[in-house]
Amino acid sequence: MSIDLSLEDAFVRHQILIQRYAKGREREAMRYIKALIESVQQQLGTDQLSELSQARLQRLLYDIELNMVLSGDNFRDSAIKELLEFAEYEVKWNYDVLRNTITDFDDFTLPTQEEIESIVYNDTMTLEPNQNYTISAAIDTFNNKKQNQIIQSLKDNATLALPIAGVIGVLSGLKLLQGRQAATLSRTQTNRVAVLSRQTTMRLNSSEGRQTGKQQKPMSGYYKWVAVLDSLTSYICISRDGRVYKDIDKNPKPPAHYNCRSTITYLVNDKYNKGGKGKAYRTATGEDGKEQRISDTINYPQWLRRQPASFQDEVLGIERGEMFRRGTLSVDRFVDENGRSLTLPELRDLETQLDATGSAPSTTPDFGL
């Protein structure tokens, strides 16, 4: 098996462990929301909001808001500390995998503490149109939105003279909703730190990273997008699965969206890409829910073509599934160059153009080799 395939096999297996680790971070985030809202419920006591004087209501809301800010700050600090420790572990893991796999090169570079901290403090995620957040800013933005949502809910219920039991019920609903949202944010940030740790380690050991005299570094600077083969994968990750990108810094990397589970693997310079032509495998979960091993050379769209129509419809939706089976539009045309999922009218228009001219305008940039 070539070094490329050995590395990809290691990275894909490690991604499973990362997802398990992320589950723990999700539970922590949900516990934070649960404790936050339950503390608000306790502060409300038994007074009816409608019976509170305006002055008492303002004092109560001020106290509640102050408590939420302090809780939010503690959650942010704890989450960042955890992510820093995770980044340190990840860069060391990637470094060890390189060093143990590429045995004919002995001058690998381990990221410095400053470079590890930059992963958590300085990198920005673009998960919403025109919105770039650092990890810390994303947590603060989340906290502010959720705190404002709780305060506004209390004000609205005071205006409506809702009984305290009703207010408690509304807050319980918020607890479930915000808990899920907190888990999503935590899961997404965990995957982002994992990918950035790999990117940072690989960059330092690529021919475009730090140089050691005139000696060529092992990594080429090219990377491949690897998505999860199951029914939950998004259109954008389906379209990018298996694609090789040339620019380690400018080209897109996971997470492509909230809850993104994709990862990346790197390609080795030919000089170091030793090994036989053995096959590599990846796991896939089809309609029966059972995992199967398939060749690493098969990407998501190719795998999806082999699945029953009912599974294709589950993944793509009924109308998109029909387009996919007709073969007039490939899955990479289901998103535009910014990763936005095209609407059904937009897809029908593309299909009409293809029927009329035999070709349709590209909706995704060509980053591949």
C-alpha positions as CSV (number, residue, x, y, z in Angstrom):
1,M,0.0,0.0,0.0
2,S,1.3,3.5,-0.9
3,I,2.1,6.1,1.8
4,D,-0.9,8.1,0.5
5,L,-3.3,5.3,1.1
6,S,-1.7,4.4,4.5
7,L,-2.1,8.0,5.7
8,E,-5.7,8.2,4.4
9,D,-6.5,4.9,6.2
10,A,-5.1,6.3,9.4
11,F,-6.9,9.6,9.1
12,V,-10.3,8.1,8.3
13,R,-10.0,5.7,11.3
14,H,-8.9,8.5,13.5
15,Q,-12.0,10.6,12.4
16,I,-14.2,8.0,14.0
17,L,-12.4,8.6,17.4
18,I,-12.8,12.4,16.9
19,Q,-16.5,12.0,16.4
20,R,-16.7,10.0,19.7
21,Y,-14.7,12.7,21.5
22,A,-17.0,15.3,20.1
23,K,-20.0,13.5,21.7
24,G,-18.5,14.3,25.1
25,R,-18.1,17.9,24.2
26,E,-21.7,18.0,23.0
27,R,-22.9,16.6,26.4
28,E,-20.9,19.3,28.2
29,A,-22.5,22.0,26.1
30,M,-26.0,20.6,26.7
31,R,-25.3,20.5,30.5
32,Y,-24.3,24.2,30.3
33,I,-27.6,25.2,28.7
34,K,-29.5,23.0,31.2
35,A,-27.8,24.5,34.2
36,L,-28.2,28.0,32.8
37,I,-32.0,27.8,32.2
38,E,-32.6,26.0,35.4
39,S,-30.8,28.8,37.3
40,V,-33.1,31.3,35.6
41,Q,-36.1,29.2,36.7
42,Q,-34.9,29.2,40.3
43,Q,-34.4,33.0,40.2
44,L,-38.0,33.5,39.0
45,G,-39.2,31.8,42.2
46,T,-43.0,31.7,42.6
47,D,-43.8,35.4,41.8
48,Q,-46.1,35.9,38.9
49,L,-44.3,38.0,36.3
50,S,-47.5,39.9,35.7
51,E,-47.7,40.9,39.4
52,L,-44.2,42.3,39.5
53,S,-43.8,46.0,39.5
54,Q,-41.9,47.4,36.6
55,A,-39.0,48.3,38.8
56,R,-38.9,44.8,40.4
57,L,-39.1,43.2,37.0
58,Q,-36.2,45.2,35.7
59,R,-34.1,44.3,38.8
60,L,-35.0,40.6,38.3
61,L,-34.1,40.7,34.7
62,Y,-30.8,42.5,35.4
63,D,-29.9,39.8,38.0
64,I,-30.8,37.0,35.6
65,E,-28.8,38.6,32.8
66,L,-25.8,39.1,35.0
67,N,-25.9,35.5,36.1
68,M,-26.2,34.3,32.5
69,V,-23.2,36.5,31.4
70,L,-21.0,35.0,34.1
71,S,-22.1,31.4,33.2
72,G,-21.5,32.1,29.6
73,D,-18.0,33.5,30.3
74,N,-17.2,30.4,32.4
75,F,-18.5,28.1,29.6
76,R,-16.4,29.9,26.9
77,D,-13.2,29.8,29.0
78,S,-13.7,26.1,29.8
79,A,-14.5,25.3,26.1
80,I,-11.4,27.1,24.8
81,K,-9.2,25.4,27.4
82,E,-10.6,22.0,26.3
83,L,-10.1,22.8,22.6
84,L,-6.5,24.0,23.2
85,E,-5.7,20.7,24.9
86,F,-7.4,18.8,22.1
87,A,-5.4,20.8,19.5
88,E,-2.2,19.9,21.3
89,Y,-3.1,16.2,21.2
90,E,-4.1,16.4,17.5
91,V,-1.0,18.0,16.2
92,K,1.1,15.5,18.1
93,W,-1.0,12.6,16.8
94,N,-0.6,13.9,13.2
95,Y,3.1,14.5,13.7
96,D,3.6,10.9,15.0
97,V,1.6,9.4,12.1
98,L,3.8,11.2,9.6
99,R,7.0,10.2,11.4
100,N,6.0,6.6,11.7
101,T,4.6,6.3,8.2
102,I,7.2,8.1,6.2
103,T,10.3,6.4,7.6
104,D,12.9,7.7,5.0
105,F,12.6,11.3,6.3
106,D,13.7,12.2,9.8
107,D,13.4,16.0,10.0
108,F,9.7,16.4,10.7
109,T,8.5,19.6,12.3
110,L,6.1,19.7,15.3
111,P,4.0,22.9,15.5
112,T,5.0,25.3,18.2
113,Q,2.7,26.3,21.1
114,E,2.1,29.6,19.4
115,E,1.0,27.9,16.2
116,I,-1.3,25.6,18.3
117,E,-2.9,28.5,20.0
118,S,-3.4,30.3,16.7
119,I,-5.6,27.3,15.7
120,V,-8.0,28.1,18.5
121,Y,-7.7,31.9,18.9
122,N,-7.1,33.3,15.4
123,D,-8.6,31.0,12.7
124,T,-12.0,32.0,11.4
125,M,-14.9,29.7,10.3
126,T,-17.3,30.7,7.5
127,L,-20.4,28.7,8.3
128,E,-22.9,31.3,7.4
129,P,-23.0,33.8,4.4
130,N,-20.7,36.7,5.1
131,Q,-20.1,35.6,8.7
132,N,-16.5,34.8,9.8
133,Y,-16.1,33.8,13.4
134,T,-13.1,32.8,15.5
135,I,-13.9,30.0,17.9
136,S,-14.1,32.4,20.8
137,A,-16.3,34.9,18.9
138,A,-18.6,32.1,17.8
139,I,-19.1,31.0,21.4
140,D,-19.7,34.6,22.5
141,T,-22.1,35.2,19.7
142,F,-24.0,32.0,20.6
143,N,-24.1,33.0,24.3
144,N,-25.4,36.6,23.5
145,K,-28.1,35.3,21.2
146,K,-29.3,32.7,23.7
147,Q,-29.3,35.1,26.6
148,N,-31.2,37.7,24.6
149,Q,-33.7,35.0,23.6
150,I,-34.3,34.1,27.3
151,I,-34.7,37.7,28.4
152,Q,-37.0,38.6,25.6
153,S,-39.1,35.5,26.4
154,L,-39.4,36.7,30.0
155,K,-40.4,40.2,28.9
156,D,-43.0,38.9,26.4
157,N,-44.5,36.6,29.0
158,A,-44.7,39.4,31.6
159,T,-46.6,41.4,29.0
160,L,-49.0,38.5,28.3
161,A,-49.5,38.0,32.1
162,L,-48.6,34.3,31.7
163,P,-48.7,32.3,34.9
164,I,-45.4,31.3,36.3
165,A,-46.0,27.7,35.5
166,G,-46.4,28.7,31.9
167,V,-43.2,30.7,31.9
168,I,-41.4,27.7,33.3
169,G,-42.8,25.6,30.5
170,V,-41.6,28.1,27.9
171,L,-38.1,28.0,29.4
172,S,-38.1,24.2,29.4
173,G,-38.8,24.3,25.7
174,L,-35.9,26.7,25.2
175,K,-33.7,24.4,27.2
176,L,-34.2,21.6,24.7
177,L,-33.8,23.8,21.7
178,Q,-30.8,25.7,22.9
179,G,-29.2,22.5,24.2
180,R,-29.3,21.0,20.7
181,Q,-27.9,24.2,19.2
182,A,-25.1,24.3,21.8
183,A,-24.2,20.6,21.0
184,T,-24.1,21.5,17.3
185,L,-21.8,24.4,17.8
186,S,-19.5,22.2,20.0
187,R,-19.4,19.4,17.6
188,T,-18.6,21.7,14.7
189,Q,-15.8,23.4,16.5
190,T,-14.3,20.1,17.5
191,N,-14.1,19.0,13.9
192,R,-12.7,22.4,12.9
193,V,-9.9,22.2,15.4
194,A,-9.1,18.6,14.3
195,V,-8.8,19.7,10.6
196,L,-6.8,22.8,11.5
197,S,-4.4,20.7,13.6
198,R,-3.9,18.4,10.6
199,Q,-3.5,21.4,8.2
200,T,-0.9,23.1,10.4
201,T,1.1,20.0,10.9
202,M,1.0,19.1,7.2
203,R,1.9,22.6,6.1
204,L,5.0,22.7,8.2
205,N,6.1,19.4,6.7
206,S,5.2,20.2,3.1
207,S,7.5,21.5,0.3
208,E,5.7,24.8,0.7
209,G,6.1,24.9,4.5
210,R,9.3,25.4,6.4
211,Q,12.4,24.4,4.5
212,T,15.4,22.5,5.7
213,G,18.2,23.7,3.4
214,K,17.3,22.4,0.0
215,Q,15.8,19.2,1.1
216,Q,12.3,18.5,-0.2
217,K,9.7,18.1,2.5
218,P,7.6,14.9,2.3
219,M,4.1,16.4,1.9
220,S,3.0,17.9,-1.5
221,G,0.7,20.6,-0.1
222,Y,-2.2,18.9,-1.8
223,Y,-5.1,17.5,0.2
224,K,-8.2,15.4,-0.5
225,W,-11.7,15.9,1.0
226,V,-13.1,12.8,2.7
227,A,-16.8,12.7,3.5
228,V,-18.8,10.1,5.5
229,L,-20.6,7.6,3.4
230,D,-24.1,7.5,4.9
231,S,-27.5,9.1,4.5
232,L,-26.8,12.1,6.7
233,T,-24.1,13.6,4.5
234,S,-24.9,17.1,3.1
235,Y,-25.0,18.0,-0.6
236,I,-21.8,20.0,-0.4
237,C,-19.8,17.3,1.3
238,I,-21.2,14.7,-1.2
239,S,-20.0,16.9,-4.1
240,R,-16.5,17.4,-2.6
241,D,-15.8,13.9,-1.5
242,G,-12.7,12.5,-3.1
243,R,-11.8,15.9,-4.7
244,V,-8.1,16.9,-4.5
245,Y,-7.4,20.6,-3.8
246,K,-4.1,22.3,-4.5
247,D,-3.9,25.2,-2.1
248,I,-3.7,24.3,1.6
249,D,-4.7,27.8,2.8
250,K,-7.1,29.2,0.2
251,N,-9.2,26.2,-0.9
252,P,-12.1,25.0,1.2
253,K,-11.7,22.7,4.2
254,P,-14.1,21.1,6.6
255,P,-16.3,22.0,8.4
256,A,-18.4,23.1,5.4
257,H,-21.4,23.7,7.5
258,Y,-22.7,23.1,11.1
259,N,-22.5,19.4,12.1
260,C,-20.1,18.7,9.2
261,R,-18.3,15.4,9.8
262,S,-15.9,15.5,6.8
263,T,-12.1,15.5,7.1
264,I,-9.1,15.8,4.9
265,T,-6.1,13.6,4.0
266,Y,-2.8,14.8,2.5
267,L,-0.9,13.6,-0.6
268,V,2.8,12.8,-0.3
269,N,5.5,13.9,-2.8
270,D,6.4,11.2,-5.2
271,K,9.9,10.8,-3.8
272,Y,8.5,9.6,-0.5
273,N,5.4,7.9,-1.7
274,K,6.8,4.4,-1.4
275,G,4.9,1.2,-1.1
276,G,3.0,-1.2,-3.2
277,K,-0.3,-0.8,-5.0
278,G,-2.4,-2.4,-2.3
279,K,-6.0,-1.3,-1.9
280,A,-7.3,0.9,0.8
281,Y,-10.9,0.7,2.1
282,R,-13.4,3.0,3.8
283,T,-16.7,2.2,5.5
284,A,-20.1,3.0,4.2
285,T,-23.6,2.7,5.8
286,G,-26.3,2.0,3.3
287,E,-30.1,1.5,3.5
288,D,-29.9,-1.5,5.7
289,G,-28.0,0.4,8.4
290,K,-25.1,-2.0,8.3
291,E,-21.5,-0.9,7.7
292,Q,-19.7,-2.3,4.7
293,R,-16.1,-1.9,3.4
294,I,-15.7,-0.4,-0.1
295,S,-12.7,0.6,-2.1
296,D,-11.1,3.9,-1.3
297,T,-11.2,4.8,-5.0
298,I,-15.0,5.1,-4.9
299,N,-16.3,8.6,-4.0
300,Y,-19.8,9.4,-2.6
301,P,-21.6,10.0,-5.9
302,Q,-20.2,6.8,-7.3
303,W,-21.3,4.9,-4.2
304,L,-24.7,6.5,-4.2
305,R,-25.3,5.3,-7.8
306,R,-25.1,1.8,-6.4
307,Q,-27.7,2.3,-3.8
308,P,-31.5,1.6,-4.2
309,A,-33.6,4.5,-5.4
310,S,-35.3,4.7,-2.0
311,F,-32.0,5.4,-0.3
312,Q,-31.0,7.9,-3.0
313,D,-34.3,9.7,-2.3
314,E,-33.6,9.7,1.4
315,V,-30.3,11.4,0.8
316,L,-31.2,13.8,-2.0
317,G,-35.0,14.2,-1.8
318,I,-37.4,12.7,-4.2
319,E,-37.1,15.2,-7.1
320,R,-33.4,15.6,-6.8
321,G,-33.1,11.8,-6.6
322,E,-35.0,11.5,-9.9
323,M,-32.6,14.1,-11.5
324,F,-29.7,12.1,-10.2
325,R,-31.0,8.8,-11.7
326,R,-31.7,10.5,-15.0
327,G,-28.0,11.4,-15.1
328,T,-28.5,14.9,-16.5
329,L,-27.2,16.6,-13.3
330,S,-24.3,15.3,-11.2
331,V,-24.5,15.9,-7.5
332,D,-21.7,18.5,-7.6
333,R,-24.2,20.7,-9.5
334,F,-26.6,20.6,-6.6
335,V,-24.5,23.4,-4.9
336,D,-23.1,26.6,-6.2
337,E,-19.5,27.8,-6.0
338,N,-20.0,29.0,-2.4
339,G,-21.4,25.7,-1.2
340,R,-25.1,27.0,-1.2
341,S,-27.6,24.3,-2.0
342,L,-29.5,25.2,-5.2
343,T,-33.2,25.3,-5.0
344,L,-35.4,22.9,-7.0
345,P,-36.4,25.7,-9.5
346,E,-32.7,26.5,-10.0
347,L,-31.9,22.8,-10.6
348,R,-34.8,22.4,-13.0
349,D,-33.4,25.5,-15.0
350,L,-30.0,23.9,-15.1
351,E,-31.4,20.6,-16.3
352,T,-33.4,22.4,-19.0
353,Q,-30.3,24.2,-20.2
354,L,-28.5,20.9,-20.3
355,D,-31.3,19.2,-22.3
356,A,-31.2,22.1,-24.8
357,T,-27.5,22.6,-25.3
358,G,-25.9,19.4,-24.1
359,S,-24.0,21.3,-21.5
360,A,-24.8,23.5,-18.5
361,P,-22.8,26.3,-16.8
362,S,-20.5,25.0,-14.0
363,T,-21.8,25.6,-10.5
364,T,-18.6,24.6,-8.7
365,P,-15.0,25.7,-9.2
366,D,-12.5,23.2,-10.4
367,F,-9.9,22.8,-7.7
368,G,-8.9,19.3,-8.6
369,L,-5.7,18.1,-10.2
